[in-house]
């Protein structure tokens, strides 16, 4: 297969972004509806902020955060324990040619946004940005 000359490797391709978003929506729906046969996981409300796929689409890393931020470590453990069932449910919804291996990481973007907001509210920074 010819290499795509329009993509220089600086970031994810359009295909990676599209498949990642499809997986994010499907995973969010599966978790929200409680389609997993694990009562502990179904008790939790989990936000799926982003899904990044590898260039070959064989690995999908989902960035997740429990609602309210409590139980972060438990969420990763529960998702890891049920990743086979989640993978099957996503593949059933999307009918992908190859079902990617799911990996889960904590989504730290909300914490980073809070830190940035706190920094921008400091008096010294406000003085610098007003002029």
VMD Tcl script that draws the C-alpha trace (Angstrom):
set ca {
  {0.00 0.00 0.00}
  {1.35 3.42 -0.93}
  {2.27 5.76 1.85}
  {-0.06 8.71 2.32}
  {2.03 11.68 1.24}
  {-0.35 14.27 2.67}
  {0.33 13.14 6.25}
  {3.81 13.97 7.56}
  {3.48 12.22 10.94}
  {3.27 15.40 13.01}
  {-0.04 14.36 14.53}
  {-2.86 11.86 14.18}
  {-4.30 11.26 10.73}
  {-7.92 12.01 9.88}
  {-8.60 8.28 9.96}
  {-7.19 7.97 13.48}
  {-9.25 10.94 14.65}
  {-12.44 9.60 13.05}
  {-12.05 6.06 14.43}
  {-11.07 7.43 17.85}
  {-14.21 9.55 18.01}
  {-16.39 6.60 16.92}
  {-14.87 4.44 19.65}
  {-15.29 7.24 22.23}
  {-18.99 7.58 21.45}
  {-19.57 3.82 21.47}
  {-17.64 3.35 24.74}
  {-19.53 6.23 26.38}
  {-22.83 4.70 25.32}
  {-21.90 1.22 26.56}
  {-20.80 2.60 29.94}
  {-23.84 4.90 30.28}
  {-26.33 2.15 29.49}
  {-24.65 -0.38 31.78}
  {-24.18 -3.00 29.05}
  {-21.32 -4.60 31.00}
  {-22.11 -7.49 33.32}
  {-20.15 -6.01 36.22}
  {-22.34 -4.39 38.91}
  {-19.38 -2.46 40.35}
  {-18.64 -0.85 36.99}
  {-22.31 -0.16 36.26}
  {-22.63 1.72 39.58}
  {-20.10 4.32 38.45}
  {-20.65 7.24 36.10}
  {-17.59 7.49 33.87}
  {-16.71 10.28 31.47}
  {-14.78 9.29 28.34}
  {-13.01 12.48 27.32}
  {-11.00 11.23 24.38}
  {-9.87 8.08 22.61}
  {-6.56 8.07 20.76}
  {-5.71 5.29 18.35}
  {-2.33 4.05 17.19}
  {-1.47 4.66 13.51}
  {-2.35 1.06 12.64}
  {-5.64 1.32 14.64}
  {-4.77 -1.79 16.68}
  {-4.56 0.04 20.02}
  {-7.13 2.51 21.35}
  {-6.28 4.45 24.51}
  {-9.36 5.83 26.25}
  {-8.90 8.78 28.60}
  {-11.51 8.39 31.32}
  {-12.52 10.05 34.56}
  {-15.18 9.05 37.09}
  {-17.85 11.67 37.58}
  {-16.81 13.86 40.49}
  {-13.23 12.57 40.33}
  {-13.61 10.12 43.24}
  {-12.37 6.55 42.78}
  {-9.88 7.17 39.97}
  {-7.76 4.10 40.70}
  {-10.81 1.88 41.10}
  {-12.16 2.97 37.71}
  {-8.96 1.97 35.92}
  {-8.97 -1.41 37.66}
  {-12.64 -2.07 36.82}
  {-12.25 -1.02 33.20}
  {-9.13 -3.15 32.83}
  {-10.94 -6.13 34.32}
  {-13.82 -5.71 31.84}
  {-11.88 -4.62 28.77}
  {-12.64 -7.82 26.84}
  {-16.38 -7.35 27.23}
  {-16.08 -3.63 26.43}
  {-14.03 -4.43 23.33}
  {-16.65 -6.92 22.18}
  {-19.51 -4.44 22.75}
  {-17.70 -1.68 20.85}
  {-16.89 -3.97 17.95}
  {-20.52 -5.10 17.82}
  {-21.71 -1.47 17.64}
  {-19.16 -0.25 15.11}
  {-18.52 -3.38 13.02}
  {-14.84 -2.49 12.63}
  {-12.63 -4.72 10.52}
  {-10.27 -5.19 13.46}
  {-11.30 -4.58 17.03}
  {-8.60 -2.49 18.74}
  {-7.04 -3.46 22.04}
  {-8.44 -1.09 24.67}
  {-6.22 0.67 27.16}
  {-7.39 3.09 29.81}
  {-5.71 6.14 31.32}
  {-6.95 8.87 33.61}
  {-8.02 12.04 31.82}
  {-6.05 14.84 33.45}
  {-7.28 17.65 31.18}
  {-9.87 18.81 33.72}
  {-7.16 19.19 36.37}
  {-4.96 21.05 33.88}
  {-7.82 23.41 33.02}
  {-8.35 24.16 36.72}
  {-4.63 24.86 37.16}
  {-4.62 27.16 34.13}
  {-7.71 29.00 35.37}
  {-6.10 29.46 38.81}
  {-2.91 30.76 37.21}
  {-4.80 33.23 34.99}
  {-6.70 34.55 38.02}
  {-3.51 35.53 39.85}
  {-3.07 39.31 40.20}
  {0.37 39.38 38.58}
  {-0.84 37.48 35.53}
  {-4.00 39.59 35.24}
  {-1.89 42.76 35.22}
  {0.27 41.36 32.41}
  {-2.68 40.33 30.26}
  {-4.64 43.59 30.62}
  {-2.18 45.79 28.76}
}
mol new
graphics top color blue
foreach p $ca { graphics top sphere $p radius 0.5 }
foreach p [lrange $ca 0 end-1] q [lrange $ca 1 end] { graphics top cylinder $p $q radius 0.2 }
display resetview
